[in-house]
């Protein structure tokens, strides 16, 4: 059984562009896709404590079993990530 969730949300209050999040929830994995129309490609980097941004891909890389970047169908970039569901201890 799979459940699909899609939501449009504002990237930030001062940012006029829109982003799209798409989640596929299945028994063995959780797939998350986030796309926006920001120019350029996101880059995995190490943000300093004082940086106001730059941590999203580091979180994705740390938590996902696999992830990548593709061109969004409606323009911009889409980051996808798969998270493996681990059995709950009994």
Backbone bond lengths (Angstrom), bond angles and torsions (degrees), N, CA, C in turn:
res aa  C-N    CA-C-N  psi(-1)  N-CA   C-N-CA  omega(-1)  CA-C   N-CA-C  phi
1 X - - - 1.441 - - 1.528 108.97 -
2 X 1.302 116.31 133.00 1.452 121.61 176.96 1.514 109.49 -121.73
3 X 1.321 114.94 142.81 1.457 120.60 173.50 1.516 107.52 -118.65
4 X 1.313 117.20 138.27 1.450 122.34 179.92 1.524 108.88 -114.28
5 X 1.297 115.78 135.09 1.455 121.66 177.25 1.520 107.89 -129.35
6 X 1.290 117.52 134.71 1.455 121.27 177.55 1.512 108.25 -135.93
7 X 1.320 116.39 138.74 1.455 120.40 -177.73 1.512 109.86 -148.20
8 X 1.311 116.64 135.07 1.455 121.67 170.95 1.511 107.95 -95.24
9 X 1.310 116.97 140.02 1.453 120.07 179.82 1.514 109.33 -149.49
10 X 1.311 116.89 159.87 1.455 121.55 175.99 1.509 109.00 -77.95
11 X 1.341 116.91 137.12 1.463 121.25 178.42 1.526 110.37 -64.84
12 X 1.290 116.35 -45.80 1.460 122.76 179.72 1.519 106.65 -159.90
13 X 1.316 118.48 152.50 1.465 119.71 -177.58 1.524 114.27 -55.19
14 X 1.325 118.33 -34.95 1.464 120.86 -177.00 1.525 112.71 -89.84
15 X 1.329 117.64 -1.25 1.456 122.13 -176.00 1.523 110.18 -101.55
16 X 1.330 119.04 122.72 1.458 120.11 -177.48 1.530 114.46 -78.80
17 X 1.330 119.75 -11.23 1.456 119.68 -176.90 1.529 110.99 -79.86
18 X 1.295 114.83 163.72 1.455 121.86 -179.72 1.530 109.07 -112.34
19 X 1.308 115.34 156.58 1.457 121.30 176.44 1.518 108.14 -129.93
20 X 1.319 116.14 161.52 1.455 121.48 -178.93 1.517 107.77 -131.08
21 X 1.311 116.76 133.13 1.461 121.99 175.02 1.518 108.11 -116.63
22 X 1.318 116.80 137.22 1.458 122.57 -178.16 1.524 107.01 -134.87
23 X 1.317 117.33 125.62 1.460 121.95 -178.00 1.519 109.34 -122.01
24 X 1.328 116.22 130.48 1.459 122.12 172.85 1.522 106.07 -113.03
25 X 1.315 115.61 117.61 1.454 122.44 -175.99 1.524 108.29 -108.44
26 X 1.322 117.43 116.37 1.459 120.62 177.79 1.529 108.52 -127.50
27 X 1.307 116.19 -179.67 1.463 120.97 -176.14 1.524 111.37 -64.59
28 X 1.333 117.73 -40.08 1.466 120.76 -173.18 1.516 115.25 -99.96
29 X 1.324 117.93 -19.15 1.459 118.47 -177.39 1.517 111.75 -152.47
30 X 1.283 113.66 162.12 1.456 122.16 174.96 1.519 106.60 -121.78
31 X 1.320 116.83 119.67 1.463 121.99 179.41 1.521 108.08 -105.33
32 X 1.310 115.74 129.33 1.463 121.39 -179.83 1.517 107.98 -123.49
33 X 1.328 116.50 133.96 1.461 122.22 176.23 1.516 107.47 -129.32
34 X 1.323 115.92 129.89 1.460 121.06 177.25 1.520 107.55 -128.48
35 X 1.335 115.65 126.08 1.464 120.74 -178.69 1.517 109.53 -126.24
36 X 1.322 115.45 147.12 1.465 119.90 171.97 1.522 108.40 -146.09
37 X 1.289 116.22 175.76 1.460 121.02 -178.90 1.521 111.88 -104.57
38 X 1.312 117.50 26.10 1.462 121.24 178.99 1.532 109.35 -65.44
39 X 1.319 116.92 142.59 1.468 119.36 177.04 1.528 110.56 -71.07
40 X 1.308 116.69 149.66 1.464 121.11 178.02 1.519 111.70 76.94
41 X 1.324 115.07 175.27 1.459 121.44 -179.70 1.518 110.50 -104.34
42 X 1.333 117.26 142.28 1.457 118.74 174.41 1.526 109.87 -66.92
43 X 1.308 116.63 149.03 1.462 122.19 -176.56 1.524 108.82 -126.33
44 X 1.336 116.26 131.73 1.454 121.11 175.36 1.522 107.94 -70.60
45 X 1.326 116.11 123.67 1.460 120.00 179.91 1.512 109.04 -149.92
46 X 1.292 116.19 168.65 1.450 121.81 176.40 1.520 108.09 -98.09
47 X 1.313 116.58 115.11 1.469 121.47 179.39 1.522 109.24 -83.51
48 X 1.308 115.47 143.76 1.461 119.30 175.32 1.518 109.61 -80.34
49 X 1.303 117.22 169.49 1.468 121.26 179.69 1.517 112.71 -61.87
50 X 1.317 116.78 -26.29 1.466 119.95 -176.35 1.529 113.16 -95.90
51 X 1.339 118.42 -6.82 1.464 120.69 177.91 1.525 110.58 -67.05
52 X 1.325 116.10 138.34 1.465 120.91 179.75 1.526 111.92 -82.37
53 X 1.329 117.94 -15.26 1.465 121.25 -179.22 1.519 109.33 -149.16
54 X 1.342 115.50 -179.60 1.458 119.72 174.35 1.514 115.57 102.55
55 X 1.322 117.92 15.48 1.462 120.46 -177.59 1.534 114.00 -106.56
56 X 1.309 118.43 -12.74 1.461 121.18 -172.62 1.531 112.58 -60.94
57 X 1.320 118.56 -50.47 1.468 119.83 -178.46 1.521 111.81 -67.52
58 X 1.316 117.87 -31.53 1.470 120.33 176.40 1.530 110.34 -63.97
59 X 1.329 117.15 -39.71 1.464 120.80 176.20 1.524 110.86 -65.58
60 X 1.317 116.50 -43.62 1.466 120.80 178.44 1.524 110.02 -60.01
61 X 1.325 117.64 -48.16 1.469 121.56 -178.56 1.528 111.58 -62.61
62 X 1.324 117.38 -35.50 1.462 121.04 -179.27 1.532 112.47 -73.30
63 X 1.319 118.00 -33.26 1.460 121.34 -173.34 1.526 114.87 -97.97
64 X 1.322 117.85 -27.98 1.467 121.31 -172.64 1.521 112.40 -85.60
65 X 1.332 115.41 147.40 1.464 119.86 173.15 1.521 110.44 -75.44
66 X 1.332 116.28 -28.27 1.462 122.90 173.34 1.519 108.06 -158.35
67 X 1.327 116.06 152.24 1.463 120.46 179.71 1.510 109.21 -158.67
68 X 1.323 116.16 164.27 1.456 120.24 179.84 1.515 111.36 -167.29
69 X 1.309 114.43 -176.93 1.461 122.57 -176.28 1.516 108.37 -131.02
70 X 1.337 116.48 132.79 1.456 121.64 176.52 1.526 108.98 -134.73
71 X 1.325 115.50 168.81 1.458 119.92 173.08 1.523 108.13 -76.11
72 X 1.313 117.06 132.14 1.460 120.98 177.44 1.521 109.08 -71.23
73 X 1.317 116.50 143.85 1.466 121.62 -178.16 1.522 111.80 -61.45
74 X 1.308 118.53 -29.41 1.467 122.72 -177.44 1.525 112.00 -104.44
75 X 1.335 117.46 19.23 1.462 122.51 178.75 1.511 111.06 100.97
76 X 1.297 116.87 151.65 1.467 120.89 -179.50 1.513 111.98 88.30
77 X 1.318 115.95 -153.54 1.457 123.16 -175.87 1.515 110.79 -121.92
78 X 1.341 114.66 153.04 1.458 120.52 174.79 1.516 108.29 -131.02
79 X 1.321 116.79 124.60 1.459 122.64 174.05 1.516 106.58 -100.32
80 X 1.337 116.96 129.02 1.452 121.46 177.82 1.523 108.90 -117.80
81 X 1.310 115.74 150.61 1.463 120.87 179.21 1.520 109.31 -148.37
82 X 1.326 116.05 142.06 1.460 122.58 174.30 1.516 108.67 -113.03
83 X 1.306 115.69 128.60 1.456 122.47 175.98 1.512 107.63 -113.95
84 X 1.324 116.98 127.05 1.453 122.09 -178.30 1.528 108.57 -83.73
85 X 1.323 114.86 132.19 1.464 119.51 175.69 1.535 108.12 -80.91
86 X 1.295 115.63 129.48 1.459 120.56 176.98 1.533 108.95 -102.02
87 X 1.326 117.42 142.32 1.465 119.06 -179.92 1.530 111.07 -59.23
88 X 1.316 115.49 142.73 1.455 120.83 176.40 1.526 108.94 -74.28
89 X 1.341 117.49 137.07 1.478 118.75 176.80 1.527 110.09 -65.16
90 X 1.318 114.63 144.75 1.472 118.94 -179.76 1.505 111.61 -102.65
